[in-house]
Amino acid sequence: MTHQNLVDLIKPGKKIKIKGDTYLVKQHIVWMQHRADSCYDKWVLVDEKGYDGYRFFIEVKTPAIGFAKIFTHDFIEPMPEVLEFQGKKYKMVCGEFCTAVKVEGEEVYRQGDAEIWWDYVSEDDETKGLSLGRSWETWEREDLATQALELADVEILS
């Protein structure tokens, strides 16, 4: 299976398994990254307890695949090049301005929503990171603890 095959198969209402845990796909969003001039796909996932604070994302162009969970922390802006979180250091790898160009499924995001993101990678483990985001319209935060995945970590159940 390729990254593009996975993008084509994951639809709202389907269940997927990521590293052994099952999630329901609530929404699919295609985000335009304006600085990188490319799109990536993101899904809002719901766990078996009904919590929808999980995100799954695929960048076909790179290619990259990852999983994230929302967390709350009061980071101080402007975002530094290196930040410390829970005793680990993270280095900024990019900043991005994104716009939702396509949405399908239950409404979490809307077409036209815009967000600013600062992405960090752990200095100890390059597969782990932080993606710190802010809505352009509401200025609300959505900070994500991220984990890079392999295609073999994902299974489509239904």
Backbone as CSV, one residue per row, in Angstrom:
resi,resn,N_x,N_y,N_z,CA_x,CA_y,CA_z,C_x,C_y,C_z
1,MET,0.845,-1.181,0.000,0.000,0.000,0.000,0.890,1.243,0.000
2,THR,0.450,2.262,-0.706,1.190,3.523,-0.750,0.483,4.564,0.116
3,HIS,1.162,5.677,0.328,0.552,6.789,1.061,-0.715,7.259,0.344
4,GLN,-0.670,7.374,-0.979,-1.835,7.828,-1.742,-2.978,6.836,-1.639
5,ASN,-2.682,5.513,-1.677,-3.737,4.505,-1.502,-4.446,4.695,-0.173
6,LEU,-3.673,4.942,0.868,-4.244,5.135,2.196,-5.138,6.379,2.229
7,VAL,-4.686,7.468,1.632,-5.498,8.692,1.557,-6.834,8.394,0.874
8,ASP,-6.783,7.641,-0.220,-7.994,7.338,-0.989,-8.970,6.440,-0.230
9,LEU,-8.464,5.602,0.683,-9.305,4.627,1.380,-9.903,5.116,2.696
10,ILE,-9.278,6.097,3.337,-9.759,6.549,4.649,-10.848,7.600,4.461
11,LYS,-12.059,7.230,4.859,-13.227,8.106,4.681,-13.950,8.286,6.013
12,PRO,-14.641,9.417,6.192,-15.448,9.595,7.398,-16.431,8.435,7.572
13,GLY,-16.567,7.983,8.818,-17.442,6.862,9.128,-16.718,5.526,9.166
14,LYS,-15.533,5.460,8.592,-14.752,4.215,8.620,-13.992,4.111,9.933
15,LYS,-13.611,2.891,10.266,-12.766,2.654,11.428,-11.374,2.277,10.948
16,ILE,-10.376,2.816,11.658,-9.000,2.448,11.356,-8.302,2.059,12.660
17,LYS,-7.295,1.231,12.505,-6.497,0.815,13.652,-5.103,1.390,13.467
18,ILE,-4.617,2.074,14.501,-3.282,2.659,14.474,-2.505,2.093,15.654
19,LYS,-1.452,1.352,15.343,-0.619,0.722,16.374,-1.459,-0.030,17.402
20,GLY,-2.483,-0.739,16.912,-3.292,-1.589,17.778,-4.524,-0.947,18.381
21,ASP,-4.673,0.375,18.299,-5.842,1.061,18.852,-6.808,1.438,17.732
22,THR,-8.104,1.258,17.996,-9.138,1.503,16.991,-9.734,2.898,17.149
23,TYR,-9.942,3.567,16.011,-10.517,4.915,15.982,-11.560,4.986,14.873
24,LEU,-12.573,5.822,15.100,-13.574,6.135,14.086,-13.146,7.428,13.408
25,VAL,-13.233,7.469,12.087,-12.882,8.680,11.339,-14.088,9.616,11.356
26,LYS,-13.917,10.779,11.968,-14.996,11.767,12.098,-15.002,12.757,10.941
27,GLN,-13.804,13.191,10.513,-13.722,14.190,9.450,-12.406,14.038,8.698
28,HIS,-12.443,14.377,7.431,-11.252,14.426,6.579,-11.100,15.867,6.102
29,ILE,-9.886,16.392,6.234,-9.592,17.760,5.816,-8.372,17.741,4.902
30,VAL,-8.442,18.457,3.819,-7.260,18.695,2.983,-6.799,20.113,3.292
31,TRP,-5.583,20.235,3.799,-5.006,21.521,4.176,-3.994,21.965,3.134
32,MET,-4.108,23.195,2.691,-3.109,23.810,1.817,-2.058,24.467,2.701
33,GLN,-0.801,24.070,2.518,0.318,24.690,3.225,0.858,25.782,2.313
34,HIS,0.654,27.024,2.673,0.980,28.121,1.774,2.481,28.350,1.618
35,ARG,3.245,28.221,2.671,4.695,28.422,2.551,5.338,27.294,1.746
36,ALA,4.905,26.051,1.995,5.455,24.900,1.285,4.833,24.735,-0.100
37,ASP,3.706,25.416,-0.335,2.969,25.337,-1.589,2.586,23.894,-1.930
38,SER,2.036,23.197,-0.911,1.569,21.827,-1.137,0.455,21.515,-0.141
39,CYS,-0.299,20.485,-0.452,-1.402,20.072,0.409,-1.028,18.824,1.195
40,TYR,-1.706,18.647,2.323,-1.622,17.388,3.048,-3.006,17.049,3.575
41,ASP,-3.204,15.783,3.918,-4.487,15.299,4.401,-4.419,15.072,5.903
42,LYS,-5.498,15.475,6.593,-5.598,15.268,8.037,-6.988,14.728,8.342
43,TRP,-7.061,13.815,9.311,-8.322,13.243,9.741,-8.500,13.488,11.224
44,VAL,-9.737,13.798,11.618,-10.110,13.875,13.031,-10.577,12.474,13.408
45,LEU,-9.989,11.929,14.464,-10.311,10.574,14.901,-10.955,10.594,16.278
46,VAL,-11.826,9.610,16.506,-12.534,9.464,17.778,-12.186,8.097,18.354
47,ASP,-11.784,8.070,19.642,-11.461,6.783,20.251,-12.738,6.066,20.695
48,GLU,-12.586,4.871,21.246,-13.746,4.058,21.616,-14.533,4.643,22.779
49,LYS,-13.972,5.631,23.500,-14.678,6.297,24.595,-15.398,7.562,24.130
50,GLY,-15.238,7.919,22.827,-15.911,9.092,22.270,-15.081,10.362,22.247
51,TYR,-13.819,10.271,22.658,-12.952,11.450,22.664,-12.419,11.703,21.253
52,ASP,-12.615,12.943,20.744,-12.215,13.258,19.364,-10.952,14.124,19.289
53,GLY,-10.061,13.965,20.230,-8.844,14.769,20.270,-7.645,14.113,19.605
54,TYR,-7.900,13.291,18.591,-6.812,12.619,17.882,-6.795,13.090,16.438
55,ARG,-5.593,13.185,15.881,-5.428,13.565,14.485,-4.492,12.569,13.809
56,PHE,-4.776,12.293,12.552,-3.954,11.413,11.732,-3.654,12.190,10.470
57,PHE,-2.425,12.159,9.999,-2.093,12.982,8.835,-1.145,12.258,7.889
58,ILE,-1.297,12.587,6.620,-0.451,12.022,5.567,-0.041,13.145,4.634
59,GLU,1.239,13.209,4.363,1.772,14.083,3.313,2.275,13.155,2.212
60,VAL,1.562,13.122,1.112,1.910,12.226,0.004,3.207,12.668,-0.657
61,LYS,3.402,13.975,-0.785,4.561,14.516,-1.499,5.886,14.167,-0.806
62,THR,5.911,14.155,0.533,7.157,14.007,1.285,7.801,12.632,1.163
63,PRO,7.233,11.475,1.288,5.981,11.141,1.952,6.192,11.008,3.465
64,ALA,5.145,11.326,4.217,5.193,11.228,5.672,3.814,10.847,6.181
65,ILE,3.810,10.192,7.325,2.561,9.754,7.935,2.722,9.880,9.447
66,GLY,1.655,10.321,10.138,1.787,10.490,11.574,0.463,10.497,12.305
67,PHE,0.573,10.398,13.611,-0.556,10.357,14.523,-0.312,11.411,15.586
68,ALA,-1.384,12.026,16.074,-1.228,13.084,17.077,-2.382,13.071,18.055
69,LYS,-2.101,13.566,19.250,-3.121,13.736,20.276,-3.048,15.171,20.775
70,ILE,-4.216,15.798,20.917,-4.291,17.166,21.433,-3.858,17.176,22.890
71,PHE,-3.098,18.195,23.259,-2.754,18.406,24.656,-2.851,19.901,24.938
72,THR,-2.874,20.254,26.196,-2.990,21.656,26.583,-1.752,22.067,27.363
73,HIS,-1.137,23.152,26.925,0.012,23.727,27.613,0.052,25.205,27.246
74,ASP,0.493,26.031,28.148,0.498,27.471,27.919,1.860,27.925,27.389
75,PHE,2.154,27.587,26.130,3.393,28.044,25.519,3.329,29.546,25.312
76,ILE,4.434,30.210,25.495,4.507,31.659,25.345,4.999,31.993,23.938
77,GLU,4.252,32.857,23.264,4.660,33.322,21.935,5.449,34.615,22.079
78,PRO,6.369,34.916,21.173,6.659,34.172,19.951,7.334,32.835,20.261
79,MET,7.117,31.878,19.373,7.644,30.540,19.577,9.167,30.551,19.414
80,PRO,9.879,29.963,20.368,11.338,29.937,20.285,11.838,28.862,19.329
81,GLU,13.101,28.954,18.946,13.716,27.945,18.078,13.811,26.593,18.783
82,VAL,14.065,26.626,20.097,14.121,25.408,20.910,13.215,25.616,22.108
83,LEU,12.377,24.623,22.409,11.553,24.727,23.604,11.671,23.451,24.417
84,GLU,11.394,23.583,25.696,11.444,22.446,26.598,10.022,22.129,27.025
85,PHE,9.671,20.833,26.970,8.334,20.394,27.349,8.455,19.025,27.998
86,GLN,7.950,18.893,29.197,7.978,17.649,29.968,9.394,17.060,30.042
87,GLY,10.370,17.948,30.273,11.744,17.512,30.468,12.514,17.170,29.203
88,LYS,11.906,17.371,28.036,12.585,17.092,26.760,12.709,18.364,25.951
89,LYS,13.770,18.429,25.146,13.973,19.578,24.276,13.491,19.258,22.869
90,TYR,12.850,20.273,22.275,12.320,20.159,20.918,12.850,21.326,20.097
91,LYS,13.266,21.006,18.869,13.810,22.021,17.969,12.786,22.329,16.873
92,MET,12.571,23.631,16.607,11.634,24.028,15.556,12.185,23.604,14.197
93,VAL,11.320,22.965,13.402,11.719,22.547,12.059,11.002,23.341,10.975
94,CYS,9.842,23.921,11.309,9.165,24.767,10.321,8.002,25.516,10.960
95,GLY,7.576,26.530,10.282,6.370,27.270,10.610,5.530,27.311,9.349
96,GLU,4.211,27.272,9.498,3.371,27.176,8.308,2.036,27.878,8.533
97,PHE,1.483,28.401,7.446,0.132,28.954,7.428,-0.695,28.059,6.522
98,CYS,-1.782,27.493,7.044,-2.580,26.518,6.296,-4.030,26.969,6.181
99,THR,-4.658,26.567,5.074,-6.075,26.823,4.841,-6.752,25.510,4.480
100,ALA,-7.918,25.249,5.081,-8.696,24.052,4.753,-9.346,24.261,3.392
101,VAL,-8.928,23.473,2.407,-9.457,23.638,1.051,-10.552,22.623,0.724
102,LYS,-10.636,21.549,1.531,-11.691,20.550,1.327,-11.965,19.888,2.672
103,VAL,-13.244,19.727,2.997,-13.624,19.031,4.223,-14.770,18.073,3.911
104,GLU,-14.773,16.932,4.603,-15.887,15.998,4.487,-16.062,15.283,5.818
105,GLY,-17.332,14.989,6.151,-17.637,14.335,7.412,-18.273,15.312,8.385
106,GLU,-18.327,14.900,9.670,-18.897,15.760,10.710,-18.061,17.024,10.856
107,GLU,-18.724,18.145,11.127,-18.004,19.416,11.175,-17.184,19.576,12.445
108,VAL,-15.903,19.652,12.250,-14.947,20.080,13.265,-14.251,21.315,12.687
109,TYR,-13.759,21.136,11.472,-13.188,22.236,10.694,-14.138,22.531,9.539
110,ARG,-14.059,23.774,9.020,-14.860,24.172,7.870,-13.938,24.569,6.725
111,GLN,-14.429,24.414,5.514,-13.678,24.867,4.355,-13.402,26.358,4.519
112,GLY,-12.173,26.762,4.297,-11.785,28.153,4.456,-11.144,28.465,5.792
113,ASP,-11.276,27.555,6.786,-10.587,27.767,8.060,-9.096,27.925,7.807
114,ALA,-8.469,28.775,8.600,-7.036,29.020,8.451,-6.354,28.844,9.803
115,GLU,-5.133,28.305,9.764,-4.372,28.064,10.988,-2.901,28.372,10.774
116,ILE,-2.267,28.740,11.872,-0.820,28.957,11.909,-0.237,27.814,12.728
117,TRP,0.850,27.210,12.230,1.478,26.074,12.917,2.969,26.292,13.081
118,TRP,3.481,25.812,14.216,4.912,25.744,14.471,5.214,24.288,14.781
119,ASP,6.051,23.655,13.991,6.369,22.240,14.170,7.757,22.067,14.768
120,TYR,7.826,21.173,15.751,9.067,20.876,16.471,9.323,19.381,16.437
121,VAL,10.603,19.002,16.485,10.990,17.598,16.579,11.824,17.423,17.842
122,SER,11.636,16.289,18.491,12.378,15.991,19.711,13.859,15.829,19.393
123,GLU,14.708,16.398,20.242,16.146,16.240,20.047,16.594,14.818,20.373
124,ASP,15.794,14.094,21.179,16.133,12.717,21.582,15.607,11.663,20.627
125,ASP,14.496,11.946,19.957,13.811,10.943,19.137,13.118,11.660,17.983
126,GLU,13.671,11.562,16.791,13.144,12.294,15.629,11.757,11.840,15.200
127,THR,11.255,10.724,15.738,9.902,10.276,15.389,8.837,10.961,16.239
128,LYS,9.246,11.707,17.254,8.290,12.391,18.139,8.430,13.896,17.982
129,GLY,7.314,14.575,18.102,7.364,16.019,17.945,6.186,16.715,18.583
130,LEU,6.173,18.012,18.401,5.076,18.864,18.834,4.663,19.708,17.640
131,SER,3.382,19.850,17.446,2.853,20.719,16.402,1.931,21.698,17.111
132,LEU,2.370,22.934,17.216,1.656,23.941,17.996,0.874,24.839,17.047
133,GLY,-0.447,24.833,17.197,-1.285,25.536,16.241,-2.200,26.561,16.861
134,ARG,-2.634,27.472,15.996,-3.563,28.520,16.415,-4.489,28.824,15.243
135,SER,-5.789,28.903,15.557,-6.766,29.280,14.546,-6.578,30.755,14.192
136,TRP,-6.553,31.053,12.911,-6.415,32.430,12.451,-7.665,33.244,12.791
137,GLU,-8.852,32.593,12.718,-10.111,33.301,12.952,-10.409,33.524,14.438
138,THR,-10.227,32.489,15.253,-10.629,32.564,16.663,-9.453,32.751,17.617
139,TRP,-8.272,32.505,17.139,-7.029,32.568,17.912,-6.944,31.454,18.957
140,GLU,-7.858,30.451,18.872,-7.816,29.295,19.763,-6.606,28.437,19.442
141,ARG,-6.071,27.770,20.482,-4.910,26.904,20.322,-5.355,25.470,20.058
142,GLU,-4.574,24.750,19.263,-4.687,23.303,19.124,-3.267,22.776,19.048
143,ASP,-2.763,22.330,20.176,-1.399,21.816,20.250,-1.437,20.302,20.207
144,LEU,-0.538,19.729,19.412,-0.537,18.293,19.178,0.809,17.681,19.547
145,ALA,0.762,16.553,20.244,1.945,15.719,20.452,1.924,14.706,19.319
146,THR,2.970,14.694,18.504,2.960,13.896,17.280,3.913,12.708,17.354
147,GLN,3.571,11.694,16.571,4.380,10.485,16.458,4.410,10.082,14.992
148,ALA,5.606,9.996,14.408,5.724,9.518,13.033,5.367,8.036,12.993
149,LEU,4.746,7.625,11.901,4.320,6.238,11.718,4.890,5.669,10.427
150,GLU,4.758,4.368,10.303,5.033,3.650,9.061,3.682,3.191,8.506
151,LEU,3.618,2.917,7.219,2.370,2.430,6.618,1.874,1.173,7.330
152,ALA,2.787,0.313,7.764,2.409,-0.929,8.434,1.731,-0.695,9.790
153,ASP,1.834,0.495,10.339,1.205,0.824,11.633,-0.287,1.086,11.505
154,VAL,-0.804,1.174,10.263,-2.197,1.578,10.022,-2.942,0.461,9.298
155,GLU,-4.148,0.164,9.807,-4.993,-0.847,9.190,-6.405,-0.277,9.058
156,ILE,-7.006,-0.414,7.889,-8.378,0.030,7.676,-9.296,-1.135,8.022
157,LEU,-10.247,-0.896,8.945,-11.107,-1.969,9.431,-12.432,-2.052,8.701
158,SER,-13.024,-0.901,8.402,-14.340,-0.937,7.733,-14.541,0.313,6.901
